[in-house]
Amino acid sequence: MSGKPVIEKLGTIGCDLVETTPVVFRDRLYRFESVRRGQRSKHNPAGDGSFRFIDVATGESTPEFAVGYCLGSAYVAGDMVYAYGVPNSGPEIGVFWSEDVYLTVFREIHNAQPEAQLRLVFLMDTQIDLDDLQTERHWTVDVGSDGTVAFHLPDPGTFLFLRYQAH
């Protein structure tokens, strides 16, 4: 084994965490966690699967978001943190979410459905103003009591980059 690095397993974070991604945001280390859908547990009280960020230094967690999503990952670009994944029901539309009041909604190239209801669990039972940062279009939508909002992307392989403000 000369010249090969040695990998030492030190333990696990949690048995129902399936994807984790380290990110540095504003000089702090966070761990993005994708929590497994299925049995209820400390990490997954609802049993639906979800995403969250953990401040590695303090152990503090953000509220869970993207309930019902899986195969998550995250990255940082400047002052923006993006988390993304696919719905448990299938990879029809990927949703990219930012803590800084921006959304990116993406329609995959092989998706035949131009409209989908997406669940924004951090916004429920309210209205939001949306600004498309590419076209400068502005509109207002109602968010359902379960956080659902309909988005329309007429062409496969396209996306919306939106700024939102809740009322």
N, C-alpha and C positions, 0 to 999 in steps of 0.2 A: 504494500500500500504506500510505498514511498512516493512523495510528490502529490498525493491526492489530499484534498481537504477532508477533515473529519467532521461529520454532522452528528451532533449530539441532541437527542430529543430531551427537552427539559420539562415537558408537560403539555397540558391543553388549557385553552382559555375557557372553553365551555363545550359541552357535548352537542348542543344543538346549534352551534354557529357553523355555517358552512363556507362562507367566503368572508375573508377579512382583508383589508387593504390599509397599510399605513399611509398617512398623509401628513404633511406639515403645513399648517395654516397659521399665518401671523406669528411665526416663530414658536408654535406649540405643536407637539406631536399628538395626533389623533389616530384612533383605529376605527375605520369604518367596519361595521359588522352587518352581515346579511344573516338574519336569524331564520332557521329552518321552519318550514311549514309542517304542521303535524301536531304532535302531542304538546299540551300545555306544560310550561315549566317556568322557572325563574326568568329565563331569557325570553320566553315567548308566552306571556300570560294569556293572550287571546287565542293562540294556537294557529294563527293565520300566516305567520311569517311576516317579516318587516325588516326595515333598515334602521340604523342608528349610528351615531358617532360616540366614541368614548375618549375622553381626555386622558391620555396615558398617565400623566403625572398625578392627577387627582382621582381618577377612576370614575369621574362624573360622566353621566350619559345624557345625550340629548333626548328629547321625547322621541318615541318611535315614529317613523313615517314610512310611506310607501307600503302600507299594510296590504297584504295579498300579492306582493312582488317577491321575486327570487333572482338568483344569479346576479347579485349586485356587485358593484365595484364603485370606486370613487377616485377622483383626481382633483388637483388644485391648479388653477391657472390665474396667476395674479391674486386679486382679492376675491376670487370666486371659488366656491367649493361645489363640485358637481357630484351627484350620486345618481346612478342609473341601474336599471335592471329590466326584467321582463315580468309581465303578469303571470301568476301561477297558472292561469287558464291557457296560456300559450303566448308565444312571442309575436304578438300582433303589432303593438306600438310600444317603443321604448320611451320612457319618460325620464328626462334629466332634470334634476331639481337643484336649486341653489338656495341657500339660507338667505341670500341677499335679494330677495323678492324678484327673482328671475326664473323663468321656466323655459326649457327647451323640449318641444314635443316633436318626436321623430316618427315618420312612417317608413317602415322597412321596405326595401325594394320589391319583395315578393308578396307584400300584403295587398290583397284585393279590396280591402274595406277602406273607403275614404273617410269614414267617420267612426269615432270611438268615444265611449264614455270613460273618462279617466277619473280616478279617485285621488283627490288632494286632501289627505287626512289632516293637514295642517291648516286647512281652510274649510270650515263647515257652516252651512246655513247662513250664507251671507251673499253679498254681491261683490264682484271684483271688476275693476277697470283693467283692460288689457291694452297694451301698446305693442304692436309688432315692430320690433327694432329694425327689421329689414325693409318693410314697406311703409312704415309710419302710420299704418291703419290703427284706429282706436275704436274699441267697442266695450260694452259692459255685458257681463253674463251673471246669471244666478248660479250659485253653488248650492247643491242640494244638502239636506241635513246629514247625508252620509259622505259629503265631500265630492260628489260627482259633478263633472263638467264635461260637456260635449265639445270635442275638437274636430275640425274638418280639415283634412289635407287631401286635395283632389288628386295629386299625382304621387305615385310610389317613389320612394327615395328622396322625399323632401322633408323639411322640418320648419317649425315655427320657433323663433327666438323671441320670447315675450317678456315684457316687464309688467308686473301686476301690482295693484294697490287694492287692499280690501277696504270696504266701507265700514 
